[in-house]
Each structure stands twice: as structure tokens, then as C-alpha cells.
Amino acid sequence: DCEFALAVADAWHGHGVGFRLMQTLMRFAREAGFARMEGYVLAANHKMLELMHALGFDSRASGEGPELRLVSRSLAAPIE
């Protein structure tokens, strides 16, 4: 398994940069032999949670507290 972290400058929000960066990270992780990817997202960050859902990630409560969601996805499925 591997963990991701992603930050996009405010000026680039809404331009698809995060989507393309995540697709690239997922492809590289799969090519490196990782089977699953996960990361933490602020529960209040609805745009990021929507992005993760669009990329096929599941979201669940984290053990780190109610302000964080743990998102995860198998890398075996096609990455579009």
C-alpha cells in the first residue's frame, strides 16, 4: 500500500490539475507494484472528497478523529 498527499495552489483550483495529478500518481504507484492507495482528507473539504469519489476512492471515518476522512482505492482497477 502507499499513501498520497496532494496540494494545489488556490489559483489552480477548478482547472483539473488535482484530477490529472492524482491520475499520474495512481499510475506511477501501480507501475511501482503498489496494490492500494490511501490518504487523509479534511471532512470539511467537500471538493476534494468529490474528486476522490470521481477517481473511484472509497471514503470512511478515520481513526484520527471526526475532522478527517480516510480515502482509499485499489490500483488494480483501470485508472481513467
ZAFIFI-947344 format. One record per atom (N, C-alpha, C): residue number from 1; residue in three letters; atom name; x, y negated, z. Coordinates in Angstrom, 1 decimal. Each point is the difference from the previous one (the first is absolute). Layout:
SITE num residu atome      x      y      z
SITE NUM    Ala    CA      X      Y      Z
...
END
This chain:
SITE num residu atome      x      y      z
SITE   1    Asp     N    0.8    1.2    0.0
SITE   1    Asp    CA   -0.8   -1.2    0.0
SITE   1    Asp     C    0.9   -1.2    0.0
SITE   2    Cys     N   -0.6   -1.1   -0.5
SITE   2    Cys    CA    0.7   -1.3    0.1
SITE   2    Cys     C   -1.0   -1.1    0.4
SITE   3    Glu     N    0.6   -1.1    0.4
SITE   3    Glu    CA   -0.8   -1.2    0.4
SITE   3    Glu     C    0.3   -1.1   -0.9
SITE   4    Phe     N   -1.0   -0.8   -0.3
SITE   4    Phe    CA    0.2   -1.2   -0.8
SITE   4    Phe     C   -0.2   -1.3    0.8
SITE   5    Ala     N    0.5   -1.0   -0.5
SITE   5    Ala    CA   -0.3   -1.4    0.5
SITE   5    Ala     C    0.0   -0.9   -1.2
SITE   6    Leu     N   -0.9   -0.9    0.0
SITE   6    Leu    CA   -0.2   -0.9   -1.2
SITE   6    Leu     C   -0.4   -1.4    0.5
SITE   7    Ala     N    0.7   -1.0   -0.6
SITE   7    Ala    CA   -0.3   -1.4    0.3
SITE   7    Ala     C    0.0   -0.7   -1.4
SITE   8    Val     N   -1.1   -0.8   -0.2
SITE   8    Val    CA   -0.1   -0.8   -1.2
SITE   8    Val     C   -0.2   -1.4    0.4
SITE   9    Ala     N    0.8   -0.9   -0.6
SITE   9    Ala    CA   -0.1   -1.4    0.3
SITE   9    Ala     C   -1.4   -0.5   -0.3
SITE  10    Asp     N   -0.5   -0.9    0.8
SITE  10    Asp    CA   -1.3   -0.6   -0.1
SITE  10    Asp     C   -0.3   -0.4   -1.4
SITE  11    Ala     N    0.9   -0.7   -0.7
SITE  11    Ala    CA   -0.2   -0.5   -1.3
SITE  11    Ala     C   -0.3    1.1   -1.0
SITE  12    Trp     N    0.4    1.2    0.3
SITE  12    Trp    CA   -0.2    1.2   -1.0
SITE  12    Trp     C   -1.2    0.8    0.4
SITE  13    His     N   -0.7   -0.3    1.1
SITE  13    His    CA   -1.2    0.8    0.3
SITE  13    His     C   -1.0   -0.1   -1.1
SITE  14    Gly     N   -0.7    1.1   -0.3
SITE  14    Gly    CA   -1.0    0.0   -1.0
SITE  14    Gly     C    0.5    0.2   -1.4
SITE  15    His     N    1.2    0.2   -0.2
SITE  15    His    CA    0.6    0.1   -1.4
SITE  15    His     C    0.4    1.4   -0.4
SITE  16    Gly     N   -0.3    1.0    0.9
SITE  16    Gly    CA    0.3    1.4   -0.3
SITE  16    Gly     C    1.4    0.4    0.4
SITE  17    Val     N    0.8   -0.9    0.6
SITE  17    Val    CA    1.4    0.4    0.4
SITE  17    Val     C    0.0    1.1    1.0
SITE  18    Gly     N   -0.8   -0.1    1.0
SITE  18    Gly    CA    0.0    1.1    1.0
SITE  18    Gly     C   -0.4    1.3   -0.6
SITE  19    Phe     N   -1.0    0.0   -0.9
SITE  19    Phe    CA   -0.4    1.3   -0.6
SITE  19    Phe     C    1.1    0.6   -0.8
SITE  20    Arg     N    0.7   -0.8   -0.8
SITE  20    Arg    CA    1.1    0.5   -0.8
SITE  20    Arg     C    1.2    0.4    0.9
SITE  21    Leu     N    0.3   -0.7    1.0
SITE  21    Leu    CA    1.1    0.4    0.9
SITE  21    Leu     C   -0.3    1.3    0.7
SITE  22    Met     N   -1.3    0.2    0.4
SITE  22    Met    CA   -0.3    1.3    0.7
SITE  22    Met     C    0.0    1.1   -1.0
SITE  23    Gln     N   -0.5   -0.2   -1.2
SITE  23    Gln    CA    0.1    1.1   -1.0
SITE  23    Gln     C    1.5    0.4   -0.2
SITE  24    Thr     N    0.9   -1.0   -0.1
SITE  24    Thr    CA    1.4    0.3   -0.2
SITE  24    Thr     C    0.6    0.7    1.2
SITE  25    Leu     N   -0.3   -0.4    1.2
SITE  25    Leu    CA    0.5    0.6    1.2
SITE  25    Leu     C   -0.5    1.5    0.1
SITE  26    Met     N   -1.3    0.2   -0.4
SITE  26    Met    CA   -0.5    1.3    0.0
SITE  26    Met     C    0.7    0.9   -1.0
SITE  27    Arg     N    0.2   -0.5   -1.2
SITE  27    Arg    CA    0.7    0.8   -1.0
SITE  27    Arg     C    1.4    0.4    0.5
SITE  28    Phe     N    0.8   -1.0    0.5
SITE  28    Phe    CA    1.3    0.3    0.4
SITE  28    Phe     C    0.0    1.0    1.2
SITE  29    Ala     N   -0.9   -0.2    0.9
SITE  29    Ala    CA   -0.1    1.0    1.1
SITE  29    Ala     C   -0.3    1.4   -0.4
SITE  30    Arg     N   -0.9    0.1   -1.0
SITE  30    Arg    CA   -0.3    1.4   -0.5
SITE  30    Arg     C    1.2    0.5   -0.7
SITE  31    Glu     N    0.6   -0.8   -0.8
SITE  31    Glu    CA    1.2    0.5   -0.7
SITE  31    Glu     C    1.1    0.4    0.9
SITE  32    Ala     N    0.1   -0.6    1.2
SITE  32    Ala    CA    1.0    0.3    1.0
SITE  32    Ala     C   -0.4    1.2    0.8
SITE  33    Gly     N   -1.1    0.6   -0.3
SITE  33    Gly    CA   -0.4    1.2    0.7
SITE  33    Gly     C   -1.0   -0.1    1.2
SITE  34    Phe     N   -0.4   -1.2    0.3
SITE  34    Phe    CA   -1.0   -0.2    1.1
SITE  34    Phe     C   -1.4    0.4   -0.4
SITE  35    Ala     N   -0.7    0.6    0.9
SITE  35    Ala    CA   -1.3    0.6   -0.3
SITE  35    Ala     C   -1.1   -1.0    0.5
SITE  36    Arg     N    0.3   -0.9    0.9
SITE  36    Arg    CA   -1.0   -0.9    0.6
SITE  36    Arg     C    0.6   -1.3    0.3
SITE  37    Met     N   -0.9   -1.0   -0.1
SITE  37    Met    CA    0.5   -1.4    0.3
SITE  37    Met     C   -1.0   -0.6    1.0
SITE  38    Glu     N    0.5   -0.7    1.0
SITE  38    Glu    CA   -0.9   -0.7    0.9
SITE  38    Glu     C    0.6   -1.3    0.5
SITE  39    Gly     N   -0.9   -0.8    0.6
SITE  39    Gly    CA    0.4   -1.3    0.5
SITE  39    Gly     C   -1.1   -0.6    0.9
SITE  40    Tyr     N    0.4   -1.0    0.7
SITE  40    Tyr    CA   -1.0   -0.7    0.9
SITE  40    Tyr     C   -0.5   -1.3   -0.7
SITE  41    Val     N   -1.2   -0.3    0.2
SITE  41    Val    CA   -0.7   -1.2   -0.6
SITE  41    Val     C   -0.8   -0.6    1.2
SITE  42    Leu     N    0.1   -1.3    0.1
SITE  42    Leu    CA   -0.8   -0.7    1.0
SITE  42    Leu     C   -1.5    0.2   -0.3
SITE  43    Ala     N   -0.7    0.4    1.0
SITE  43    Ala    CA   -1.4    0.3   -0.2
SITE  43    Ala     C   -0.8   -1.3   -0.6
SITE  44    Ala     N    0.5   -1.2    0.3
SITE  44    Ala    CA   -0.6   -1.2   -0.5
SITE  44    Ala     C    0.4   -0.3   -1.4
SITE  45    Asn     N    0.9    0.7   -0.6
SITE  45    Asn    CA    0.5   -0.3   -1.3
SITE  45    Asn     C   -0.8    0.8   -1.1
SITE  46    His     N   -1.2   -0.5   -0.2
SITE  46    His    CA   -1.0    0.7   -0.8
SITE  46    His     C    0.5    0.2   -1.5
SITE  47    Lys     N    0.7   -1.0   -0.5
SITE  47    Lys    CA    0.5    0.1   -1.4
SITE  47    Lys     C    1.0    1.1   -0.1
SITE  48    Met     N    0.9    0.1    0.9
SITE  48    Met    CA    1.0    1.1    0.0
SITE  48    Met     C   -0.7    1.4    0.1
SITE  49    Leu     N   -1.0    0.1    0.9
SITE  49    Leu    CA   -0.7    1.2    0.2
SITE  49    Leu     C   -0.8    0.4   -1.3
SITE  50    Glu     N   -0.5   -1.0   -0.7
SITE  50    Glu    CA   -0.7    0.2   -1.3
SITE  50    Glu     C    1.0    0.5   -1.0
SITE  51    Leu     N    1.2   -0.6    0.0
SITE  51    Leu    CA    1.1    0.4   -1.0
SITE  51    Leu     C    0.4    1.5    0.3
SITE  52    Met     N    0.1    0.3    1.3
SITE  52    Met    CA    0.4    1.4    0.3
SITE  52    Met     C   -1.1    1.0   -0.4
SITE  53    His     N   -1.2   -0.4    0.2
SITE  53    His    CA   -1.1    0.9   -0.4
SITE  53    His     C    0.0    0.1   -1.6
SITE  54    Ala     N    0.2   -1.0   -0.7
SITE  54    Ala    CA    0.1    0.0   -1.5
SITE  54    Ala     C    1.1    0.9   -0.4
SITE  55    Leu     N    1.1    0.1    0.7
SITE  55    Leu    CA    1.1    0.9   -0.3
SITE  55    Leu     C   -0.1    1.4    0.5
SITE  56    Gly     N   -1.2    0.3    0.6
SITE  56    Gly    CA   -0.2    1.4    0.5
SITE  56    Gly     C    0.4    0.3    1.4
SITE  57    Phe     N    0.3   -1.0    0.8
SITE  57    Phe    CA    0.4    0.2    1.3
SITE  57    Phe     C   -1.2    0.2    0.9
SITE  58    Asp     N    0.1    0.9    1.0
SITE  58    Asp    CA   -1.0    0.1    1.1
SITE  58    Asp     C    0.4   -0.9    1.1
SITE  59    Ser     N   -1.0   -0.5    0.8
SITE  59    Ser    CA    0.3   -0.9    1.1
SITE  59    Ser     C   -0.6    0.6    1.2
SITE  60    Arg     N    0.7   -0.1    1.1
SITE  60    Arg    CA   -0.5    0.5    1.3
SITE  60    Arg     C    0.6   -0.9    1.1
SITE  61    Ala     N   -0.6    0.2    1.2
SITE  61    Ala    CA    0.5   -0.7    1.2
SITE  61    Ala     C    1.4    0.5    0.2
SITE  62    Ser     N    0.8   -1.0    0.5
SITE  62    Ser    CA    1.4    0.4    0.3
SITE  62    Ser     C    0.1    0.2    1.5
SITE  63    Gly     N    1.1    0.7    0.4
SITE  63    Gly    CA    0.2    0.2    1.4
SITE  63    Gly     C    0.7   -1.2    0.6
SITE  64    Glu     N    0.2   -1.1   -0.8
SITE  64    Glu    CA    0.7   -1.2    0.4
SITE  64    Glu     C   -0.9   -1.0    0.5
SITE  65    Gly     N   -1.3    0.2    0.0
SITE  65    Gly    CA   -1.0   -1.0    0.5
SITE  65    Gly     C   -1.0   -0.3   -1.1
SITE  66    Pro     N   -1.1   -0.7    0.5
SITE  66    Pro    CA   -1.1   -0.2   -0.9
SITE  66    Pro     C    0.3   -1.1   -1.1
SITE  67    Glu     N    1.0   -0.8    0.1
SITE  67    Glu    CA    0.4   -1.0   -1.0
SITE  67    Glu     C    0.7    0.6   -1.2
SITE  68    Leu     N    0.3    1.3    0.1
SITE  68    Leu    CA    0.7    0.6   -1.2
SITE  68    Leu     C   -0.7    1.2   -0.5
SITE  69    Arg     N    0.0    0.2   -1.3
SITE  69    Arg    CA   -0.5    1.1   -0.7
SITE  69    Arg     C    1.2    0.8   -0.6
SITE  70    Leu     N   -0.1    1.3    0.0
SITE  70    Leu    CA    1.0    0.8   -0.6
SITE  70    Leu     C   -0.5    0.5   -1.3
SITE  71    Val     N    0.7   -0.4   -1.1
SITE  71    Val    CA   -0.5    0.5   -1.4
SITE  71    Val     C    1.0    1.0   -0.5
SITE  72    Ser     N   -0.5    1.0   -0.6
SITE  72    Ser    CA    0.8    1.1   -0.5
SITE  72    Ser     C   -0.5    0.6   -1.3
SITE  73    Arg     N    0.9    0.6   -0.8
SITE  73    Arg    CA   -0.4    0.5   -1.3
SITE  73    Arg     C    0.9    1.1   -0.4
SITE  74    Ser     N   -0.5    1.1   -0.6
SITE  74    Ser    CA    0.8    1.0   -0.6
SITE  74    Ser     C    0.6   -0.5   -1.2
SITE  75    Leu     N    1.3    0.3   -0.3
SITE  75    Leu    CA    0.6   -0.5   -1.2
SITE  75    Leu     C   -0.1    1.1   -1.1
SITE  76    Ala     N   -0.6    1.1    0.3
SITE  76    Ala    CA   -0.2    1.1   -1.0
SITE  76    Ala     C   -1.0   -0.4   -1.0
SITE  77    Ala     N   -1.0   -0.9    0.4
SITE  77    Ala    CA   -1.0   -0.4   -1.0
SITE  77    Ala     C    0.6   -1.0   -1.0
SITE  78    Pro     N   -0.6   -0.1   -1.1
SITE  78    Pro    CA    0.5   -0.9   -1.0
SITE  78    Pro     C    0.0   -1.5    0.5
SITE  79    Ile     N    1.0   -0.7   -0.4
SITE  79    Ile    CA    0.2   -1.4    0.4
SITE  79    Ile     C   -0.3   -0.8   -1.2
SITE  80    Glu     N   -1.1   -0.8    0.1
SITE  80    Glu    CA   -0.5   -0.8   -1.1
SITE  80    Glu     C    0.2   -1.5    0.2
END
